[in-house]
């Protein structure tokens, strides 16, 4: 594990946060996409774990 692997997810979170500040209705979209940085981290650590997490996120979204 290297700290530089976390740059992309942190940048994505910052961009989404700034977009929500500028255009508040994007808050709903940000709420749906909140697990995306976590998924990127797990994809970097292992494809199987990442794919399982993606399936779980979509399953939860479909259940809503």
DOSE-104287 format. One record per residue: residue number from 1; x, y, z of N, C-alpha, C in turn; chain. Coordinates in steps of 0.02 Angstrom, whole numbers, padded with zeros to 5 digits. Atoms other than C-alpha are relative to their C-alpha. Example, Ala and Ser with C-alpha at 12.3 -4.5 7.8 and 13.67 -1.06 7.14 Angstrom:
% residues 2
 seq n_east n_north   n_up ca_east ca_north  ca_up c_east c_north   c_up mol
   1  00045  -00059  00000   00615   -00225  00390  00045   00060  00000   A
   2 -00042  -00059 -00003   00684   -00053  00357 -00039   00055  00037   A
% end
This chain:
% residues 64
 seq n_east n_north   n_up ca_east ca_north  ca_up c_east c_north   c_up mol
   1  00042  -00060  00000   00000    00000  00000  00044   00062  00000   A
   2 -00038  -00062  00004   00068    00169 -00051 -00048   00059  00002   A
   3  00045  -00058 -00006  -00007    00339 -00008 -00018   00031 -00067   A
   4  00016  -00031  00064   00003    00397 -00189 -00058  -00035 -00036   A
   5  00058   00035  00029  -00130    00265 -00232 -00066   00032  00020   A
   6  00061  -00031 -00024  -00256    00370 -00136 -00014   00068 -00033   A
   7  00009  -00067  00031  -00233    00529 -00241 -00062   00004 -00044   A
   8  00057  -00003  00046  -00363    00487 -00374 -00067   00002  00038   A
   9  00064  -00004 -00037  -00505    00448 -00251 -00009   00066  00038   A
  10  00005  -00063 -00037  -00465    00602 -00147 -00016   00059 -00046   A
  11  00014  -00053  00049  -00465    00714 -00301 -00072  -00004 -00023   A
  12  00070   00009  00020  -00632    00640 -00356 -00048   00026  00053   A
  13  00043  -00024 -00054  -00709    00675 -00186  00001   00076  00003   A
  14 -00005  -00073 -00002  -00644    00854 -00189 -00039   00032 -00058   A
  15  00036  -00027  00059  -00714    00884 -00365 -00075  -00004  00011   A
  16  00072   00008 -00012  -00885    00815 -00317 -00023   00049  00053   A
  17  00018  -00047 -00054  -00887    00920 -00157 -00005   00071 -00027   A
  18  00003  -00067  00028  -00847    01079 -00253 -00059   00008 -00048   A
  19  00058  -00003  00046  -00979    01038 -00385 -00065   00007  00039   A
  20  00060  -00005 -00042  -01109    01016 -00247 -00006   00070  00030   A
  21  00002  -00069 -00027  -01061    01185 -00173 -00025   00049 -00053   A
  22  00019  -00046  00054  -01085    01269 -00343 -00072  -00014 -00023   A
  23  00066   00019  00025  -01242    01173 -00396 -00032  -00050  00048   A
  24  00026   00043 -00054  -01337    01103 -00243 -00040  -00062 -00022   A
  25  00035   00062  00017  -01451    00980 -00337  00046  -00059 -00016   A
  26 -00047   00055  00010  -01295    00881 -00375  00013  -00040  00064   A
  27 -00008   00035 -00063  -01301    00831 -00191 -00030  -00069 -00002   A
  28  00031   00066  00007  -01418    00688 -00234  00046  -00047 -00039   A
  29 -00047   00040  00039  -01296    00627 -00365  00062  -00018  00042   A
  30 -00058   00013 -00043  -01152    00644 -00241 -00016  -00054  00051   A
  31  00020   00051 -00048  -01249    00539 -00117  00001  -00070 -00031   A
  32  00000   00064  00035  -01269    00401 -00245  00071  -00023 -00015   A
  33 -00068   00017  00020  -01087    00409 -00299  00050   00000  00058   A
  34 -00045  -00004 -00058  -01015    00420 -00122  00046  -00061  00006   A
  35 -00046   00056 -00009  -00944    00242 -00123  00052  -00008 -00056   A
  36 -00045   00007  00057  -00849    00269 -00287  00074   00002  00021   A
  37 -00071   00001 -00020  -00681    00318 -00206  00019  -00064  00036   A
  38 -00013   00063 -00034  -00693    00165 -00094  00008  -00056 -00051   A
  39 -00004   00052  00052  -00722    00057 -00247  00066   00005 -00037   A
  40 -00064  -00008  00034  -00569    00131 -00334  00057  -00028  00043   A
  41 -00053   00026 -00044  -00460    00090 -00183 -00001  -00076  00000   A
  42  00003   00073 -00001  -00522   -00089 -00177  00016  -00030 -00069   A
  43 -00020   00025  00065  -00500   -00108 -00365  00076  -00001 -00006   A
  44 -00073  -00001  00001  -00318   -00060 -00342  00028  -00056  00043   A
  45 -00025   00052 -00045  -00300   -00188 -00202 -00018  -00070 -00025   A
  46  00020   00066  00025  -00390   -00329 -00291 -00063   00004 -00041   A
  47  00056  -00006  00045  -00507   -00348 -00437 -00062  -00038  00025   A
  48  00057   00039 -00024  -00615   -00482 -00358 -00038   00037  00054   A
  49  00032  -00038 -00054  -00649   -00379 -00202 -00035   00061 -00028   A
  50  00031  -00059  00030  -00683   -00225 -00308 -00064  -00016 -00036   A
  51  00060   00019  00036  -00808   -00315 -00418 -00056  -00020  00048   A
  52  00051   00018 -00050  -00898   -00385 -00265 -00030   00064  00030   A
  53  00025  -00063 -00028  -00911   -00209 -00192 -00044   00037 -00049   A
  54  00041  -00033  00051  -00977   -00139 -00356 -00068  -00034 -00003   A
  55  00064   00036  00002  -01110   -00275 -00360 -00042   00016  00061   A
  56  00038  -00017 -00060  -01159   -00237 -00180 -00029   00071 -00003   A
  57  00025  -00069  00005  -01174   -00050 -00214 -00060   00003 -00048   A
  58  00056  -00001  00047  -01284   -00079 -00367 -00060  -00037  00028   A
  59  00056   00036 -00032  -01388   -00205 -00269 -00037   00044  00049   A
  60  00032  -00046 -00048  -01420   -00077 -00133 -00038   00054 -00037   A
  61  00034  -00052  00039  -01463    00057 -00261 -00064  -00026 -00032   A
  62  00061   00029  00030  -01586   -00059 -00347 -00053  -00014  00053   A
  63  00048   00014 -00054  -01665   -00102 -00179 -00035   00064  00024   A
  64  00030  -00063 -00023  -01700    00082 -00145 -00060   00014 -00041   A
% end
